[in-house]
Amino acid sequence: MDDFNKRLVLRQIETIDQEDGSYRIQVTLSTKGTNFVGQATGKQHEDKLNTAAMATLQAVASALDKPFKLSVKGVNASEAFEGLEETLLVVVVSIDDGEAEMITPGSCRNTGDSVDAVVKATLDATNRLVEANLA
């Protein structure tokens, strides 16, 4: 298997407003011609970034060859560095294989679309897990 097939590729992010005032974020990832979809629902007053990270983890989990408990430990969208026009978005993910828990960070430059950046940061946090366990 070449390195390209060891990664999940972001295909689509959809934010769908619901009639009850909530929203659903759907993230589609793919590899080797197969799509993996994750969804998470939030209320309008809830943090969309956390919801997008949860949807991404659901898609990642469905692509793995063995079960892992993946959860969002936190999202920080306000880290600014001198000399950068945009902020750095950081996501911290918990990966539990049933025997041990590992905490992994991921990051992405936020160039204006925070939901896109959080999905990419979540993928960054899980890329080593994916490379080792892609179905």
Contacts in CASP RR format, 6 or more apart in sequence:
PFRMAT RR
TARGET T0000
AUTHOR 0000-0000-0000
METHOD contacts of the structure
MODEL  1
MDDFNKRLVLRQIETIDQEDGSYRIQVTLSTKGTNFVGQATGKQHEDKLN
TAAMATLQAVASALDKPFKLSVKGVNASEAFEGLEETLLVVVVSIDDGEA
EMITPGSCRNTGDSVDAVVKATLDATNRLVEANLA
5 31 0 8 1.000
5 32 0 8 1.000
5 134 0 8 1.000
6 31 0 8 1.000
6 130 0 8 1.000
6 131 0 8 1.000
6 134 0 8 1.000
7 31 0 8 1.000
7 127 0 8 1.000
7 130 0 8 1.000
7 131 0 8 1.000
8 29 0 8 1.000
8 30 0 8 1.000
8 31 0 8 1.000
8 36 0 8 1.000
8 59 0 8 1.000
8 60 0 8 1.000
8 63 0 8 1.000
8 123 0 8 1.000
8 130 0 8 1.000
8 134 0 8 1.000
9 29 0 8 1.000
9 30 0 8 1.000
9 31 0 8 1.000
10 27 0 8 1.000
10 28 0 8 1.000
10 29 0 8 1.000
10 119 0 8 1.000
10 120 0 8 1.000
10 123 0 8 1.000
11 28 0 8 1.000
11 29 0 8 1.000
11 30 0 8 1.000
11 35 0 8 1.000
12 26 0 8 1.000
12 27 0 8 1.000
12 28 0 8 1.000
13 25 0 8 1.000
13 26 0 8 1.000
13 27 0 8 1.000
13 28 0 8 1.000
13 52 0 8 1.000
13 115 0 8 1.000
13 116 0 8 1.000
13 119 0 8 1.000
14 25 0 8 1.000
14 26 0 8 1.000
14 28 0 8 1.000
15 23 0 8 1.000
15 24 0 8 1.000
15 25 0 8 1.000
15 48 0 8 1.000
15 115 0 8 1.000
16 23 0 8 1.000
16 24 0 8 1.000
16 25 0 8 1.000
16 26 0 8 1.000
17 23 0 8 1.000
18 24 0 8 1.000
18 41 0 8 1.000
21 43 0 8 1.000
21 44 0 8 1.000
22 41 0 8 1.000
22 42 0 8 1.000
22 43 0 8 1.000
22 44 0 8 1.000
23 41 0 8 1.000
23 42 0 8 1.000
23 43 0 8 1.000
23 44 0 8 1.000
23 48 0 8 1.000
23 51 0 8 1.000
24 39 0 8 1.000
24 40 0 8 1.000
24 41 0 8 1.000
24 42 0 8 1.000
25 39 0 8 1.000
25 40 0 8 1.000
25 41 0 8 1.000
25 42 0 8 1.000
25 48 0 8 1.000
25 51 0 8 1.000
25 52 0 8 1.000
25 55 0 8 1.000
25 115 0 8 1.000
26 37 0 8 1.000
26 38 0 8 1.000
26 39 0 8 1.000
26 55 0 8 1.000
27 37 0 8 1.000
27 38 0 8 1.000
27 39 0 8 1.000
27 52 0 8 1.000
27 55 0 8 1.000
27 56 0 8 1.000
27 58 0 8 1.000
27 59 0 8 1.000
27 119 0 8 1.000
28 35 0 8 1.000
28 36 0 8 1.000
28 37 0 8 1.000
28 38 0 8 1.000
28 59 0 8 1.000
29 35 0 8 1.000
29 36 0 8 1.000
29 37 0 8 1.000
29 56 0 8 1.000
29 59 0 8 1.000
29 60 0 8 1.000
29 63 0 8 1.000
29 123 0 8 1.000
30 36 0 8 1.000
31 63 0 8 1.000
31 134 0 8 1.000
34 63 0 8 1.000
36 59 0 8 1.000
36 60 0 8 1.000
36 62 0 8 1.000
36 63 0 8 1.000
37 59 0 8 1.000
37 62 0 8 1.000
38 55 0 8 1.000
38 56 0 8 1.000
38 58 0 8 1.000
38 59 0 8 1.000
38 62 0 8 1.000
39 55 0 8 1.000
39 58 0 8 1.000
40 51 0 8 1.000
40 52 0 8 1.000
40 54 0 8 1.000
40 55 0 8 1.000
40 58 0 8 1.000
41 51 0 8 1.000
42 48 0 8 1.000
42 51 0 8 1.000
47 75 0 8 1.000
48 114 0 8 1.000
48 115 0 8 1.000
49 75 0 8 1.000
49 77 0 8 1.000
49 89 0 8 1.000
49 114 0 8 1.000
49 115 0 8 1.000
49 118 0 8 1.000
50 72 0 8 1.000
50 74 0 8 1.000
50 75 0 8 1.000
52 115 0 8 1.000
52 118 0 8 1.000
52 119 0 8 1.000
52 122 0 8 1.000
53 72 0 8 1.000
53 74 0 8 1.000
53 75 0 8 1.000
53 91 0 8 1.000
53 93 0 8 1.000
53 118 0 8 1.000
53 119 0 8 1.000
53 121 0 8 1.000
53 122 0 8 1.000
54 71 0 8 1.000
54 72 0 8 1.000
55 119 0 8 1.000
56 118 0 8 1.000
56 119 0 8 1.000
56 122 0 8 1.000
56 123 0 8 1.000
57 70 0 8 1.000
57 71 0 8 1.000
57 72 0 8 1.000
57 93 0 8 1.000
57 122 0 8 1.000
57 126 0 8 1.000
58 70 0 8 1.000
60 70 0 8 1.000
60 122 0 8 1.000
60 123 0 8 1.000
60 126 0 8 1.000
60 129 0 8 1.000
60 130 0 8 1.000
61 67 0 8 1.000
61 68 0 8 1.000
61 70 0 8 1.000
63 130 0 8 1.000
63 134 0 8 1.000
63 135 0 8 1.000
64 129 0 8 1.000
64 130 0 8 1.000
64 133 0 8 1.000
64 134 0 8 1.000
64 135 0 8 1.000
65 133 0 8 1.000
65 134 0 8 1.000
65 135 0 8 1.000
66 97 0 8 1.000
66 133 0 8 1.000
68 95 0 8 1.000
68 96 0 8 1.000
68 97 0 8 1.000
68 129 0 8 1.000
68 133 0 8 1.000
69 94 0 8 1.000
69 95 0 8 1.000
69 96 0 8 1.000
69 97 0 8 1.000
69 98 0 8 1.000
70 93 0 8 1.000
70 94 0 8 1.000
70 95 0 8 1.000
70 96 0 8 1.000
70 126 0 8 1.000
71 93 0 8 1.000
71 94 0 8 1.000
71 96 0 8 1.000
72 91 0 8 1.000
72 92 0 8 1.000
72 93 0 8 1.000
72 94 0 8 1.000
72 122 0 8 1.000
73 92 0 8 1.000
73 93 0 8 1.000
73 94 0 8 1.000
73 103 0 8 1.000
74 91 0 8 1.000
74 92 0 8 1.000
75 89 0 8 1.000
75 90 0 8 1.000
75 91 0 8 1.000
75 92 0 8 1.000
75 118 0 8 1.000
76 89 0 8 1.000
76 90 0 8 1.000
77 87 0 8 1.000
77 89 0 8 1.000
77 110 0 8 1.000
77 114 0 8 1.000
77 117 0 8 1.000
77 118 0 8 1.000
78 87 0 8 1.000
79 87 0 8 1.000
79 88 0 8 1.000
79 89 0 8 1.000
79 90 0 8 1.000
80 87 0 8 1.000
80 88 0 8 1.000
81 88 0 8 1.000
84 109 0 8 1.000
86 109 0 8 1.000
86 110 0 8 1.000
86 111 0 8 1.000
86 112 0 8 1.000
87 109 0 8 1.000
87 110 0 8 1.000
88 107 0 8 1.000
88 108 0 8 1.000
88 109 0 8 1.000
88 110 0 8 1.000
89 107 0 8 1.000
89 108 0 8 1.000
89 109 0 8 1.000
89 110 0 8 1.000
89 114 0 8 1.000
89 117 0 8 1.000
89 118 0 8 1.000
89 121 0 8 1.000
90 105 0 8 1.000
90 106 0 8 1.000
90 107 0 8 1.000
90 121 0 8 1.000
91 105 0 8 1.000
91 106 0 8 1.000
91 107 0 8 1.000
91 118 0 8 1.000
91 121 0 8 1.000
91 122 0 8 1.000
91 124 0 8 1.000
91 125 0 8 1.000
92 103 0 8 1.000
92 104 0 8 1.000
92 105 0 8 1.000
92 106 0 8 1.000
92 125 0 8 1.000
93 103 0 8 1.000
93 104 0 8 1.000
93 105 0 8 1.000
93 106 0 8 1.000
93 122 0 8 1.000
93 125 0 8 1.000
93 126 0 8 1.000
94 101 0 8 1.000
94 102 0 8 1.000
94 103 0 8 1.000
95 101 0 8 1.000
95 102 0 8 1.000
95 103 0 8 1.000
95 104 0 8 1.000
95 126 0 8 1.000
95 129 0 8 1.000
96 102 0 8 1.000
104 125 0 8 1.000
104 126 0 8 1.000
104 128 0 8 1.000
104 129 0 8 1.000
105 125 0 8 1.000
106 121 0 8 1.000
106 122 0 8 1.000
106 124 0 8 1.000
106 125 0 8 1.000
107 121 0 8 1.000
107 124 0 8 1.000
108 117 0 8 1.000
108 118 0 8 1.000
108 120 0 8 1.000
108 121 0 8 1.000
108 124 0 8 1.000
109 117 0 8 1.000
110 117 0 8 1.000
111 117 0 8 1.000
123 130 0 8 1.000
END
